Amino acid sequence: METKSSPTLPGVLPEPIRGSLFLLLSRIFLVMAGTDIIYLSIRIFVFELNPQWINGITLDIIFLIFLIFSYIVQIFLIYTVLLHWLNKRYYIESNYLIIKRGIFTLVERVYDLKDLKSVVVSQGIIGEIFHFGTITLEITSPGLTEEPTLTEIPHPHKLEKQLKRFM
């Protein structure tokens, strides 16, 4: 079913197109699993295999401090992954593609879609299974030096159909 974009008020952007939720959750899982594996490896290989280093109560305190530290690192990494996902957005408004990126500094690029010549969707095997991919646009506009690339797009073929209406 094809939907037409509703008109937007000046200065108000439509809903953003964000990266794949599957990739976000996969990255969060990998951060959690990775930090837990590192914690367990250090605990086993440094402390459990060498119990003569430290007595019981001191060892428990070191474990507690190390566990708290690993949770802080884990929260920081998850927060970074989430911020990266939240701060990469794509908008299609009127005849323009707007790409906004950045956490501390916002970089905004605006592309005129009236000069759109081609839309290429690329997906790997995982992308085909979990329905995400990359869309590369060829826009022939004076002074344009790069091809806009929309990465980690959920259901890229739907967006491809929308973008091809501008050709």
ChimeraX commands (.cxc) that place a marker at each C-alpha (Angstrom):
marker #1 position 0.00,0.00,0.00 radius 0.5
marker #1 position 1.49,3.32,-1.05 radius 0.5
marker #1 position 0.91,6.33,1.14 radius 0.5
marker #1 position 1.38,9.91,0.13 radius 0.5
marker #1 position 3.39,12.14,2.38 radius 0.5
marker #1 position 1.27,14.62,4.22 radius 0.5
marker #1 position 2.08,18.29,3.83 radius 0.5
marker #1 position 4.20,19.67,6.60 radius 0.5
marker #1 position 4.15,23.05,8.22 radius 0.5
marker #1 position 7.11,25.32,7.50 radius 0.5
marker #1 position 9.92,24.59,9.93 radius 0.5
marker #1 position 8.31,21.34,11.13 radius 0.5
marker #1 position 9.93,18.11,9.97 radius 0.5
marker #1 position 8.00,14.88,9.41 radius 0.5
marker #1 position 8.82,11.73,11.37 radius 0.5
marker #1 position 12.50,10.82,11.02 radius 0.5
marker #1 position 13.71,7.66,9.32 radius 0.5
marker #1 position 16.05,6.00,11.79 radius 0.5
marker #1 position 18.39,3.05,11.60 radius 0.5
marker #1 position 17.26,-0.53,12.01 radius 0.5
marker #1 position 15.97,-1.42,15.47 radius 0.5
marker #1 position 17.40,-4.92,14.99 radius 0.5
marker #1 position 20.91,-3.46,14.60 radius 0.5
marker #1 position 20.47,-1.25,17.67 radius 0.5
marker #1 position 19.38,-4.18,19.83 radius 0.5
marker #1 position 22.17,-6.38,18.40 radius 0.5
marker #1 position 24.79,-3.77,19.30 radius 0.5
marker #1 position 23.41,-3.41,22.83 radius 0.5
marker #1 position 23.45,-7.20,23.24 radius 0.5
marker #1 position 27.06,-7.37,21.97 radius 0.5
marker #1 position 28.14,-4.63,24.39 radius 0.5
marker #1 position 26.52,-6.44,27.30 radius 0.5
marker #1 position 27.87,-9.86,26.32 radius 0.5
marker #1 position 31.32,-8.49,25.57 radius 0.5
marker #1 position 31.72,-6.67,28.87 radius 0.5
marker #1 position 30.41,-9.71,30.77 radius 0.5
marker #1 position 32.87,-12.02,28.99 radius 0.5
marker #1 position 35.75,-9.66,29.77 radius 0.5
marker #1 position 34.65,-9.46,33.42 radius 0.5
marker #1 position 34.37,-13.23,33.76 radius 0.5
marker #1 position 37.68,-13.83,31.98 radius 0.5
marker #1 position 39.55,-11.46,34.26 radius 0.5
marker #1 position 37.84,-12.87,37.32 radius 0.5
marker #1 position 38.66,-16.46,36.40 radius 0.5
marker #1 position 42.18,-16.06,35.01 radius 0.5
marker #1 position 43.46,-13.43,37.41 radius 0.5
marker #1 position 41.72,-14.19,40.69 radius 0.5
marker #1 position 40.28,-17.72,40.66 radius 0.5
marker #1 position 43.37,-19.40,39.23 radius 0.5
marker #1 position 45.69,-17.48,41.57 radius 0.5
marker #1 position 43.95,-17.57,44.99 radius 0.5
marker #1 position 47.25,-17.16,46.87 radius 0.5
marker #1 position 47.44,-13.47,45.85 radius 0.5
marker #1 position 44.80,-12.10,48.20 radius 0.5
marker #1 position 42.86,-13.26,51.25 radius 0.5
marker #1 position 39.06,-13.85,51.25 radius 0.5
marker #1 position 37.56,-10.54,52.45 radius 0.5
marker #1 position 39.92,-8.40,50.38 radius 0.5
marker #1 position 39.13,-10.54,47.35 radius 0.5
marker #1 position 35.40,-9.97,47.86 radius 0.5
marker #1 position 35.91,-6.21,48.05 radius 0.5
marker #1 position 38.03,-6.24,44.88 radius 0.5
marker #1 position 35.34,-8.32,43.10 radius 0.5
marker #1 position 32.66,-5.83,44.17 radius 0.5
marker #1 position 34.67,-2.81,42.97 radius 0.5
marker #1 position 35.51,-4.58,39.71 radius 0.5
marker #1 position 31.85,-5.55,39.19 radius 0.5
marker #1 position 30.68,-1.97,39.78 radius 0.5
marker #1 position 33.35,-0.69,37.38 radius 0.5
marker #1 position 32.29,-3.18,34.69 radius 0.5
marker #1 position 28.64,-2.08,35.06 radius 0.5
marker #1 position 29.65,1.57,34.70 radius 0.5
marker #1 position 31.58,0.76,31.53 radius 0.5
marker #1 position 28.63,-1.28,30.24 radius 0.5
marker #1 position 26.14,1.57,30.88 radius 0.5
marker #1 position 28.47,4.08,29.20 radius 0.5
marker #1 position 28.86,1.89,26.10 radius 0.5
marker #1 position 25.11,1.21,25.84 radius 0.5
marker #1 position 24.43,4.92,26.24 radius 0.5
marker #1 position 26.91,5.68,23.45 radius 0.5
marker #1 position 25.34,3.10,21.09 radius 0.5
marker #1 position 21.86,4.49,21.84 radius 0.5
marker #1 position 22.96,8.11,21.34 radius 0.5
marker #1 position 24.57,7.22,18.02 radius 0.5
marker #1 position 21.33,5.56,16.87 radius 0.5
marker #1 position 19.14,8.44,18.07 radius 0.5
marker #1 position 21.30,11.12,16.48 radius 0.5
marker #1 position 21.41,9.77,12.93 radius 0.5
marker #1 position 18.16,10.71,11.21 radius 0.5
marker #1 position 16.86,11.05,7.68 radius 0.5
marker #1 position 13.88,13.16,6.62 radius 0.5
marker #1 position 12.06,13.51,3.32 radius 0.5
marker #1 position 10.30,16.86,3.19 radius 0.5
marker #1 position 8.73,18.30,0.05 radius 0.5
marker #1 position 11.43,17.73,-2.59 radius 0.5
marker #1 position 14.36,17.50,-0.18 radius 0.5
marker #1 position 16.27,14.77,1.60 radius 0.5
marker #1 position 17.64,16.00,4.92 radius 0.5
marker #1 position 20.35,14.01,6.69 radius 0.5
marker #1 position 21.07,14.98,10.29 radius 0.5
marker #1 position 23.92,13.44,12.24 radius 0.5
marker #1 position 25.80,14.20,15.39 radius 0.5
marker #1 position 25.81,13.91,19.14 radius 0.5
marker #1 position 27.66,17.00,20.29 radius 0.5
marker #1 position 27.80,18.83,16.95 radius 0.5
marker #1 position 24.89,18.61,14.59 radius 0.5
marker #1 position 25.75,18.14,10.92 radius 0.5
marker #1 position 22.85,18.69,8.57 radius 0.5
marker #1 position 22.96,18.03,4.83 radius 0.5
marker #1 position 20.13,18.94,2.50 radius 0.5
marker #1 position 19.81,17.35,-0.96 radius 0.5
marker #1 position 17.39,18.47,-3.64 radius 0.5
marker #1 position 15.54,15.41,-4.89 radius 0.5
marker #1 position 14.45,17.04,-8.14 radius 0.5
marker #1 position 17.93,16.17,-9.47 radius 0.5
marker #1 position 17.68,12.51,-8.37 radius 0.5
marker #1 position 19.00,10.18,-11.08 radius 0.5
marker #1 position 19.20,6.76,-9.41 radius 0.5
marker #1 position 18.43,4.90,-6.20 radius 0.5
marker #1 position 20.49,1.81,-5.35 radius 0.5
marker #1 position 19.61,-0.53,-2.49 radius 0.5
marker #1 position 22.26,-2.89,-1.15 radius 0.5
marker #1 position 21.68,-5.58,1.44 radius 0.5
marker #1 position 23.88,-8.30,2.81 radius 0.5
marker #1 position 22.55,-11.70,3.81 radius 0.5
marker #1 position 21.83,-10.55,7.37 radius 0.5
marker #1 position 20.15,-7.42,5.98 radius 0.5
marker #1 position 17.88,-9.52,3.78 radius 0.5
marker #1 position 16.93,-11.78,6.66 radius 0.5
marker #1 position 16.26,-8.93,9.10 radius 0.5
marker #1 position 15.01,-6.40,6.53 radius 0.5
marker #1 position 17.56,-3.59,6.59 radius 0.5
marker #1 position 20.01,-2.18,4.09 radius 0.5
marker #1 position 21.83,0.79,2.61 radius 0.5
marker #1 position 20.42,3.18,0.06 radius 0.5
marker #1 position 22.80,5.15,-2.17 radius 0.5
marker #1 position 21.43,8.05,-4.20 radius 0.5
marker #1 position 22.87,9.56,-7.32 radius 0.5
marker #1 position 21.96,13.23,-7.49 radius 0.5
marker #1 position 23.26,15.37,-10.34 radius 0.5
marker #1 position 23.30,18.76,-8.75 radius 0.5
marker #1 position 25.89,21.49,-9.39 radius 0.5
marker #1 position 28.54,21.54,-6.69 radius 0.5
marker #1 position 27.54,18.17,-5.19 radius 0.5
marker #1 position 30.68,16.13,-4.59 radius 0.5
marker #1 position 29.39,13.10,-2.67 radius 0.5
marker #1 position 26.60,10.61,-3.14 radius 0.5
marker #1 position 24.16,10.64,-0.21 radius 0.5
marker #1 position 24.12,7.28,1.53 radius 0.5
marker #1 position 21.40,6.24,3.95 radius 0.5
marker #1 position 22.70,3.41,6.13 radius 0.5
marker #1 position 20.93,0.79,8.25 radius 0.5
marker #1 position 17.52,1.64,6.75 radius 0.5
marker #1 position 14.70,-0.67,7.87 radius 0.5
marker #1 position 12.71,-2.04,4.91 radius 0.5
marker #1 position 14.86,-0.21,2.33 radius 0.5
marker #1 position 12.74,-1.26,-0.66 radius 0.5
marker #1 position 9.76,0.68,0.71 radius 0.5
marker #1 position 11.88,3.84,0.97 radius 0.5
marker #1 position 13.34,3.12,-2.48 radius 0.5
marker #1 position 9.81,3.24,-3.96 radius 0.5
marker #1 position 9.13,6.55,-2.21 radius 0.5
marker #1 position 12.39,8.05,-3.44 radius 0.5
marker #1 position 11.88,6.87,-7.02 radius 0.5
marker #1 position 8.73,9.02,-7.20 radius 0.5
marker #1 position 11.09,12.03,-7.35 radius 0.5
marker #1 position 12.79,10.76,-10.52 radius 0.5
marker link #1:1,2 radius 0.2
marker link #1:2,3 radius 0.2
marker link #1:3,4 radius 0.2
marker link #1:4,5 radius 0.2
marker link #1:5,6 radius 0.2
marker link #1:6,7 radius 0.2
marker link #1:7,8 radius 0.2
marker link #1:8,9 radius 0.2
marker link #1:9,10 radius 0.2
marker link #1:10,11 radius 0.2
marker link #1:11,12 radius 0.2
marker link #1:12,13 radius 0.2
marker link #1:13,14 radius 0.2
marker link #1:14,15 radius 0.2
marker link #1:15,16 radius 0.2
marker link #1:16,17 radius 0.2
marker link #1:17,18 radius 0.2
marker link #1:18,19 radius 0.2
marker link #1:19,20 radius 0.2
marker link #1:20,21 radius 0.2
marker link #1:21,22 radius 0.2
marker link #1:22,23 radius 0.2
marker link #1:23,24 radius 0.2
marker link #1:24,25 radius 0.2
marker link #1:25,26 radius 0.2
marker link #1:26,27 radius 0.2
marker link #1:27,28 radius 0.2
marker link #1:28,29 radius 0.2
marker link #1:29,30 radius 0.2
marker link #1:30,31 radius 0.2
marker link #1:31,32 radius 0.2
marker link #1:32,33 radius 0.2
marker link #1:33,34 radius 0.2
marker link #1:34,35 radius 0.2
marker link #1:35,36 radius 0.2
marker link #1:36,37 radius 0.2
marker link #1:37,38 radius 0.2
marker link #1:38,39 radius 0.2
marker link #1:39,40 radius 0.2
marker link #1:40,41 radius 0.2
marker link #1:41,42 radius 0.2
marker link #1:42,43 radius 0.2
marker link #1:43,44 radius 0.2
marker link #1:44,45 radius 0.2
marker link #1:45,46 radius 0.2
marker link #1:46,47 radius 0.2
marker link #1:47,48 radius 0.2
marker link #1:48,49 radius 0.2
marker link #1:49,50 radius 0.2
marker link #1:50,51 radius 0.2
marker link #1:51,52 radius 0.2
marker link #1:52,53 radius 0.2
marker link #1:53,54 radius 0.2
marker link #1:54,55 radius 0.2
marker link #1:55,56 radius 0.2
marker link #1:56,57 radius 0.2
marker link #1:57,58 radius 0.2
marker link #1:58,59 radius 0.2
marker link #1:59,60 radius 0.2
marker link #1:60,61 radius 0.2
marker link #1:61,62 radius 0.2
marker link #1:62,63 radius 0.2
marker link #1:63,64 radius 0.2
marker link #1:64,65 radius 0.2
marker link #1:65,66 radius 0.2
marker link #1:66,67 radius 0.2
marker link #1:67,68 radius 0.2
marker link #1:68,69 radius 0.2
marker link #1:69,70 radius 0.2
marker link #1:70,71 radius 0.2
marker link #1:71,72 radius 0.2
marker link #1:72,73 radius 0.2
marker link #1:73,74 radius 0.2
marker link #1:74,75 radius 0.2
marker link #1:75,76 radius 0.2
marker link #1:76,77 radius 0.2
marker link #1:77,78 radius 0.2
marker link #1:78,79 radius 0.2
marker link #1:79,80 radius 0.2
marker link #1:80,81 radius 0.2
marker link #1:81,82 radius 0.2
marker link #1:82,83 radius 0.2
marker link #1:83,84 radius 0.2
marker link #1:84,85 radius 0.2
marker link #1:85,86 radius 0.2
marker link #1:86,87 radius 0.2
marker link #1:87,88 radius 0.2
marker link #1:88,89 radius 0.2
marker link #1:89,90 radius 0.2
marker link #1:90,91 radius 0.2
marker link #1:91,92 radius 0.2
marker link #1:92,93 radius 0.2
marker link #1:93,94 radius 0.2
marker link #1:94,95 radius 0.2
marker link #1:95,96 radius 0.2
marker link #1:96,97 radius 0.2
marker link #1:97,98 radius 0.2
marker link #1:98,99 radius 0.2
marker link #1:99,100 radius 0.2
marker link #1:100,101 radius 0.2
marker link #1:101,102 radius 0.2
marker link #1:102,103 radius 0.2
marker link #1:103,104 radius 0.2
marker link #1:104,105 radius 0.2
marker link #1:105,106 radius 0.2
marker link #1:106,107 radius 0.2
marker link #1:107,108 radius 0.2
marker link #1:108,109 radius 0.2
marker link #1:109,110 radius 0.2
marker link #1:110,111 radius 0.2
marker link #1:111,112 radius 0.2
marker link #1:112,113 radius 0.2
marker link #1:113,114 radius 0.2
marker link #1:114,115 radius 0.2
marker link #1:115,116 radius 0.2
marker link #1:116,117 radius 0.2
marker link #1:117,118 radius 0.2
marker link #1:118,119 radius 0.2
marker link #1:119,120 radius 0.2
marker link #1:120,121 radius 0.2
marker link #1:121,122 radius 0.2
marker link #1:122,123 radius 0.2
marker link #1:123,124 radius 0.2
marker link #1:124,125 radius 0.2
marker link #1:125,126 radius 0.2
marker link #1:126,127 radius 0.2
marker link #1:127,128 radius 0.2
marker link #1:128,129 radius 0.2
marker link #1:129,130 radius 0.2
marker link #1:130,131 radius 0.2
marker link #1:131,132 radius 0.2
marker link #1:132,133 radius 0.2
marker link #1:133,134 radius 0.2
marker link #1:134,135 radius 0.2
marker link #1:135,136 radius 0.2
marker link #1:136,137 radius 0.2
marker link #1:137,138 radius 0.2
marker link #1:138,139 radius 0.2
marker link #1:139,140 radius 0.2
marker link #1:140,141 radius 0.2
marker link #1:141,142 radius 0.2
marker link #1:142,143 radius 0.2
marker link #1:143,144 radius 0.2
marker link #1:144,145 radius 0.2
marker link #1:145,146 radius 0.2
marker link #1:146,147 radius 0.2
marker link #1:147,148 radius 0.2
marker link #1:148,149 radius 0.2
marker link #1:149,150 radius 0.2
marker link #1:150,151 radius 0.2
marker link #1:151,152 radius 0.2
marker link #1:152,153 radius 0.2
marker link #1:153,154 radius 0.2
marker link #1:154,155 radius 0.2
marker link #1:155,156 radius 0.2
marker link #1:156,157 radius 0.2
marker link #1:157,158 radius 0.2
marker link #1:158,159 radius 0.2
marker link #1:159,160 radius 0.2
marker link #1:160,161 radius 0.2
marker link #1:161,162 radius 0.2
marker link #1:162,163 radius 0.2
marker link #1:163,164 radius 0.2
marker link #1:164,165 radius 0.2
marker link #1:165,166 radius 0.2
marker link #1:166,167 radius 0.2
view
